[in-house]
Every structure is written in C-alpha cells, then in structure tokens.
Amino acid sequence: MSDHNDLAAFLDEAWLCLEHGVTDKDAGARHPAFATVSPVGWPEVRTVVLRAADRATAQVEAHTDPASAKVQALRCSPFAELMVWEPIALLQIRMAVSVEILMGAAVTERWARIPSDARSAYGTQPPPGSPIDAPFDYEKPGQQSGFAVLICPVQRIDLVQLGDRHRRATFSIEDAWQGNWCAP
C-alpha cells in the first residue's frame, strides 16, 4: 500500500493494479466494469477484460465484438467509464476515457496473438443481444470480422481507498496527472 499522504504514490498504486490486471487472471483489475450511454440515453454497464494498461501513454485497452451494444453506443458517443474494485487493496479505480474503435486491418496483429480457443468469444451469430428461441441458439465462429479493439485514452482517474480513514484523489490529463485530494 502506498504512502497515505503522497498523491504520486497513490496514482502509482492504481497503475500497478491495472498492469497486474492485464497479466493476472485472478486480479481485481482483470475484469473492470465498462459503462457507456445507449444511443437513446440509457446508462449501460457490462464487464470487459482488461487487455492492456500503459501508463506512459495513459491508455487502457479492451476487446469486443463490433456488433455489440457497447460499440453501437460508442459510435454515438465515444466516451466511457471503467471501474475496477481491488478487494485486497480496498481500492476503487474509476477512469473516464475517450474510446477509439479499431477493426479490420488495424487489428490483424492483435488478432494473430489471440489464442485459437479464445477466438470463439468474437463474432457471435446472431449478433450479441439478438433475441433467440433457446439458450444456445447461437454460434461463435471466431472470425476476425467479429473482433474489435477499444483503445481508451484515460482523461481522468478517481481513486477511493477504504480504511479506518478513507482517502480519495482525482487526477486528470489536464493537470498532467498531478492530482488533488478530495473528500471521500
């Protein structure tokens, strides 16, 4: 756990949690909640798998099916929020992000790195969210045409750590990640 009075150390702790989530399937940061706003204005949240976290570029990455509702929402409004809960550190990490959707030739290299058995997560037929007659009336052909990468430049981070005395800080790209303490 970082120094309780040091903003930079608090942010370091958050990025370490995110980086750990990319490499450790059991880490809390592995499966963040990903929130968008639907094309008609309803909030939508779902779980994604964190595929990359790069502090140097202040970016995180997730993969998805381009026919999913989240991609439709992002085409209308290219903004989202990711939320991670790290139970051991008692740390909540919220990240406001802009989102770029990559598909086709732009994702060929990433697609090549997806293990064969994991490719079936992409390209569901009929498309995700479509009504079906029975629970397993769908196919998962695992084709690159059903694969999209969400590149998420982080704009703002809000950290809350629970303890005898909770602590909270916000950081933004606008203040060069210097951060500010705020009431939890």
N, C-alpha and C positions, 0 to 999 in steps of 0.2 A: 504494500500500500504506500502511496506517495506521501510526501510531507504535506500535512494538513493545511499549511499556510502558504504553499507555493503553487501559484497558478500554472506555471510551466510544467511542474512535476505532475499536476493533476491532469493536464492535457496529455502528457507523455503516457500516463497510465491508461487513458482512454485509447490512444492509438495502439498501445501494446495489446490491449484486449481485442481490438479489431483485427490486428495482424494475427493474433493467436486464433481467432475465429476462422480465418482463411485456411489454416493448416491443421487445426484440431477439430475433428467431427463432433467432439463432446463439449466444446467450448460454448458458452452462452452466446457469444457474438456470431457463431456459425449460422444461426437462423434468426436474423432480425425481422421485425415486423416492417412492412413496406406500405406506406399509406399514400393514396392518391385521391383525387376528386373525380367522380364519374363525369362523363360528358353532360349529364343533366344536373350535376351539382351535389350528388350524394357522396359522403365520405366512403372510401373503400380501403380496407386494410387486409393484408394477407402476409404469409410468411414466405420469405425467399431465402436462398442460400447465398451467403457472402462468398464471392469468388476471388475478390482482390480488395486489398486495402493498402493504399500507397500514400503515406504521409507527405512525401516530397512533393507530390502533385495534388495533394488534398483530394483524392478520389477514392471512391469505392465502386465495386462492380458486382452485378448480379446477372444471371442468365434467365431467359424466359422463352415461352412460346410466343411468336409475334401475333398470334390470333387471340391471345389472352385479353381479358378486360383491362388489365393494367396498361397494356400497350395502347389500347384504344383511348384510355384516359390520358395517358402521357402525350398522345398525338394532339389532344385538345388543350392540354395544359402541361408543359414539360417540367413539372416540379413535383417533388415527393418529399416525404419524411421517412427516415428509417429510425427504428427504435430497438435498442439492444438492452437486455437485462442480464447483467453478470451477477449470478447469485452469490458466488464466493466473495467477490469484492463489494457486494451490496451496491452496485453501481448501475445507474441508468444512463445510457448514452442516446441522445436524440440528435440526428443530423438532418438539417434541411439541405436538400440537394436540388440542383437542376439535373435534367436527365437527357442524354443523347442516346437514341436507339440505333444500334448498328445491326445490319443484316447483310445477307448475300456475300459478295466477295470480301467485304470488310471484316467478316468473321471467320473466314476459311481457316486461318491459322489457329484460332481458338477452338473451332470445331474439331480440327485434327487432334487436339490434345484431350478431347472428351473421351473417356474410356467407352468402348463399344457397348457395354451393358448399361451405361448411364445415358446413352443417346436416346433411349426409348422415352425419356422424360419430355422430349420435344417433338412437336408435330402431331399432336392428338387429333384424331378424326372421329367424329365430327369435332369442330373446334371447341376448346375449353369453354364450359358454361352452357353448351347447347343442350336442350332437353333430349333425353334418351329414354327408351322404354324400360330398360332393366339396368341394374347397376354396372354391368360390364359390357354394355353395347357400345363399345368404342374400341379403336385401335390406336396403337402408339408406334408408328412406323420408324421413328427416329431418323428423320431426314434433315439435312442442313437447312432446307427451306422452312423448317419448323423451329428454327433456332435464332434467337436474337440476344444481343448483349446490351445491357443497360449500363452505360458509363455515367457515373454520378459524381460530378464535381461538388464537393462539400462547400456550402456557403456559410453555414452556421452550425455550431455544436453547443448543445446544452447538456451539462453533466450534473447529475444529482447523486450524491453518495449518502446512504443511510448510515447512521451510527448513533452514539449517545447524543451527539450534536450533529445533525445533518449538515451537509455543505453542498453548495450549488455554485456553478460558474457558467458563464456563457462566453463563447469565443466566436469570432467571425473573420472571414477573409478580409472584410473591410477594415478591421483593426489589426491586420497582419498577425492574427491569432494570439494577440497579447492577452485577451481575456479580461473579464470582470467578475468579481464575486457578486452574488445576488442572494436575496433571501430564498430559502428553500420552500 
